[in-house]
Amino acid sequence: MIQVGGRGRTFTIRGPAPGRQRPLVLVLHGNNPGGDGARMMRELTTFEQQAAARGFAIAYPDGVDGSWADGRGVTSADEAGVDDVAFLAALIEWSADRYGTSADRNIVAGISNGAFMAHRFALEASERVAVLAAVAGGLPADLSDVRPTHAVSALLIHGTADRISPIDGGYSRRRGPDGELRGRTLSLAETAERWRTIDRCAAGPGTTYRTDLSSRTDSTAGVGGTRVTTWTVFGGGHSWPGAPSGDWEPTSQEFDAAEEICRFAEPLLVGAAARQL
């Protein structure tokens, strides 16, 4: 546990293999009022195996009341004024002090509310984050004008049949006190364009590779060699590709999202000095 903003914040962490300044992978759960989101991410994803194979450290932080203050203004954490950017930054510092992990070549990955939070952290703490991975969560519209200080590579994965966080963007299901719409997020295409603009990639989305089950588009290189990749999952729901299938949401088994996130990130773990904008 660490103290941040007067709150005791908890997390589960596995240290890295021996080596100098290994990256830390922050894995952010979705909105889960039951408070067991971090445990679910450990069980539903293969990050443990992927990180171990690469010598990465990995942390599963716990959101306040099972949620993250992701900037949309609709979660319990947002409404309580929780500073989750400060928490995640403090966790990176704690890991660097305890395990010697990197201060500026880290990965933040999440799904749903965790994906929105991953966008926010990558924008507001870009010097610490080399790679962002967002599954089933576009960039919160209220953060679209935030100007990070450093370029960040981004892997954006979204299903075409996601009804909770539609691939075309939209508003939160949690309305305001007078029934007003709020918490808008950008579409996958708009989110990718924003990150390509931030990273100063060449105009246009890049090169597309298509299978019967999905389509992946890779940008050209931006500042510091950063990349932006979108991965559209045909018929995919509000789910983590590669997780056990269930009746609640269509879940792609074409690829393992944790494996692909680590594979995408490995050559892009560039220090802050090379990514400065």
C-alpha positions in Angstrom: 0.0 0.0 0.0 1.1 3.6 -0.7 -0.4 6.9 0.5 -1.5 9.2 -2.3 -3.7 12.3 -1.7 -4.5 11.2 1.8 -5.8 7.7 0.7 -4.2 4.4 1.1 -3.9 2.9 -2.4 -3.5 -0.8 -3.0 -2.1 -2.9 -5.8 -0.6 -6.3 -6.6 2.8 -6.3 -8.1 5.3 -8.9 -9.4 8.9 -7.7 -9.7 11.0 -7.9 -12.8 13.6 -10.5 -13.8 17.1 -9.4 -12.9 18.3 -6.6 -15.2 18.6 -2.9 -15.3 15.6 -0.6 -15.5 13.1 -3.1 -16.8 9.7 -1.6 -17.7 6.7 -1.8 -15.5 3.3 -2.8 -17.0 0.3 -1.2 -15.3 -2.8 -3.2 -16.0 -6.0 -1.3 -15.3 -9.3 -3.0 -14.7 -12.7 -1.9 -15.9 -15.4 -0.3 -13.7 -16.2 -3.0 -11.0 -18.0 -1.7 -7.9 -17.4 -5.1 -6.3 -13.7 -4.0 -5.9 -12.2 -7.2 -7.4 -11.3 -5.8 -10.8 -7.6 -6.3 -10.3 -8.1 -9.9 -9.5 -10.3 -10.4 -12.5 -7.6 -8.9 -14.8 -5.1 -11.4 -13.4 -7.4 -14.3 -14.1 -8.8 -13.2 -17.5 -5.5 -12.1 -19.1 -2.1 -13.7 -19.7 -0.1 -10.7 -18.6 1.6 -12.8 -15.9 3.0 -15.1 -18.5 3.8 -12.5 -21.1 5.6 -10.2 -18.6 7.5 -13.1 -17.1 8.7 -14.2 -20.6 10.1 -10.7 -21.2 11.4 -9.9 -17.8 8.9 -7.1 -17.3 7.5 -6.1 -13.9 3.7 -6.1 -13.7 1.3 -4.3 -11.4 -2.5 -4.5 -11.0 -3.6 -1.4 -9.2 -7.0 -1.1 -7.5 -9.3 1.8 -8.4 -11.3 3.6 -5.6 -14.7 1.9 -5.3 -13.7 -0.3 -8.2 -13.4 2.7 -10.6 -10.9 5.1 -12.1 -11.1 8.9 -12.3 -10.7 8.8 -16.1 -11.7 12.4 -16.9 -15.2 11.7 -18.2 -16.7 12.9 -14.9 -19.1 9.9 -14.6 -17.4 7.4 -12.3 -17.4 7.2 -8.5 -13.7 8.0 -8.5 -14.2 11.1 -10.7 -17.1 12.3 -8.5 -15.0 11.8 -5.4 -12.1 13.9 -6.8 -9.6 11.0 -6.8 -6.3 11.8 -8.4 -5.5 8.5 -10.2 -2.8 10.1 -12.3 -0.9 10.9 -9.1 -1.5 7.4 -7.9 -0.2 5.6 -11.0 2.8 8.0 -11.1 3.5 7.2 -7.5 3.3 3.5 -8.2 5.9 3.8 -11.0 8.2 5.7 -8.6 7.6 3.1 -5.8 8.5 0.3 -8.2 11.5 2.1 -9.5 12.8 2.6 -5.9 11.9 -1.0 -4.8 12.8 -3.0 -7.9 14.9 -0.7 -10.0 12.3 -0.5 -12.8 12.3 2.2 -15.4 11.0 5.7 -14.6 10.2 6.6 -18.2 9.8 3.4 -20.4 6.6 1.9 -19.0 3.4 0.5 -20.4 -0.2 1.3 -19.3 -2.9 -1.0 -20.5 -6.6 -1.2 -19.6 -10.1 -2.2 -20.7 -13.2 0.0 -20.6 -12.9 2.4 -17.6 -9.3 1.2 -17.4 -8.8 2.0 -21.1 -10.1 5.5 -20.6 -7.8 5.9 -17.6 -4.9 4.6 -19.6 -5.5 7.4 -22.2 -5.6 9.9 -19.4 -2.4 8.7 -17.8 -0.6 8.6 -21.1 -1.6 12.1 -21.8 -0.9 13.7 -18.4 2.2 11.6 -17.5 3.6 11.1 -21.0 7.2 11.3 -19.8 6.6 8.1 -17.8 4.7 6.1 -20.4 6.3 4.8 -23.6 3.3 2.7 -24.7 -0.4 2.9 -24.2 -2.8 0.0 -24.9 -6.6 0.6 -24.7 -9.1 -2.2 -25.2 -12.8 -1.2 -25.6 -12.2 2.4 -24.7 -11.7 5.5 -26.9 -10.2 8.8 -25.8 -12.5 10.8 -23.5 -13.6 13.8 -25.4 -12.9 16.2 -22.6 -9.2 15.2 -22.8 -8.9 15.6 -26.6 -7.2 19.0 -26.2 -4.6 17.9 -23.6 -1.1 18.4 -25.0 1.3 15.9 -23.6 5.0 16.7 -23.3 6.2 13.4 -24.9 5.1 11.1 -27.7 3.5 7.8 -26.7 3.0 4.7 -28.9 -0.6 3.5 -28.8 -2.3 0.1 -29.5 -6.0 0.6 -29.8 -8.2 -2.5 -29.8 -12.0 -2.3 -30.3 -14.9 -4.6 -31.3 -17.5 -3.6 -33.9 -20.3 -5.1 -31.7 -19.3 -3.3 -28.5 -22.6 -2.0 -27.1 -21.3 -0.5 -23.9 -18.5 1.6 -25.4 -19.3 1.7 -29.2 -16.5 1.7 -31.7 -18.0 4.9 -33.2 -17.8 6.7 -29.9 -20.7 8.0 -27.8 -21.8 9.0 -24.3 -21.7 7.2 -21.0 -24.8 5.3 -19.9 -24.6 7.3 -16.6 -26.6 10.5 -17.2 -26.4 13.7 -15.3 -28.8 14.8 -12.5 -31.2 16.2 -15.1 -30.9 13.3 -17.5 -28.3 15.0 -19.6 -25.8 13.1 -21.7 -22.3 13.2 -20.5 -18.9 11.4 -20.5 -18.5 11.4 -24.3 -15.7 9.4 -25.8 -14.2 9.6 -29.3 -14.5 6.9 -31.9 -11.7 4.4 -32.6 -10.8 6.4 -35.8 -10.8 9.8 -34.0 -8.8 8.4 -31.1 -6.2 7.0 -33.5 -6.0 10.3 -35.4 -5.5 12.2 -32.2 -2.6 10.0 -31.1 -1.0 10.1 -34.6 -1.2 13.9 -34.5 0.4 14.0 -31.0 3.2 11.6 -32.1 3.7 13.5 -35.4 3.2 10.5 -37.6 3.0 11.1 -41.3 -0.5 11.9 -42.6 -2.9 9.0 -43.1 -3.5 5.9 -41.0 -0.8 3.8 -42.6 -0.8 0.2 -43.7 -3.7 -2.2 -43.2 -3.6 -5.9 -42.7 -6.9 -7.8 -42.8 -8.1 -11.3 -41.8 -11.6 -12.8 -41.8 -11.9 -11.8 -38.2 -10.2 -8.5 -37.7 -8.3 -5.6 -39.3 -5.1 -4.0 -38.1 -3.7 -0.7 -39.3 -0.2 0.4 -38.5 1.0 4.1 -38.7 4.3 5.3 -39.9 6.8 6.2 -37.2 6.5 9.3 -35.2 8.7 11.2 -32.8 11.2 8.7 -31.2 10.0 5.9 -33.4 6.5 5.9 -31.8 3.7 4.0 -33.6 -0.1 4.0 -33.5 -1.9 0.8 -34.3 -5.7 0.2 -34.5 -7.0 -3.3 -34.3 -10.7 -3.7 -35.2 -12.3 -6.9 -34.1 -15.2 -7.9 -36.3 -18.2 -8.8 -34.2 -16.2 -8.3 -31.0 -18.1 -7.1 -28.0 -17.1 -5.2 -24.8 -14.5 -7.9 -24.0 -10.8 -8.8 -23.9 -9.6 -10.7 -26.9 -8.2 -14.1 -25.8 -10.1 -14.2 -22.5 -12.3 -17.1 -21.8 -15.5 -16.8 -23.9 -18.8 -16.2 -22.1 -22.4 -15.6 -22.9 -22.3 -12.0 -21.8 -20.2 -10.5 -24.7 -18.7 -11.8 -27.9 -15.0 -12.5 -27.2 -12.5 -12.9 -30.0 -10.2 -15.9 -29.8 -8.2 -14.9 -32.9 -5.5 -13.4 -30.8 -4.4 -12.9 -27.2 -4.6 -9.1 -26.4 -2.0 -9.3 -23.6 0.4 -11.1 -25.8 -0.1 -8.7 -28.6 0.2 -5.7 -26.3 3.6 -6.9 -25.0 4.8 -7.8 -28.5 3.8 -4.4 -29.8 5.4 -2.6 -26.9 8.7 -4.4 -26.7 10.5 -2.6 -29.5 8.9 0.7 -28.6 10.1 1.1 -25.0 11.9 4.3 -25.7 13.1 6.7 -23.0 11.5 10.2 -22.4 14.5 12.1 -23.9 13.9 10.5 -27.4 10.2 11.1 -27.2 10.1 14.7 -26.2 7.8 16.9 -28.3 
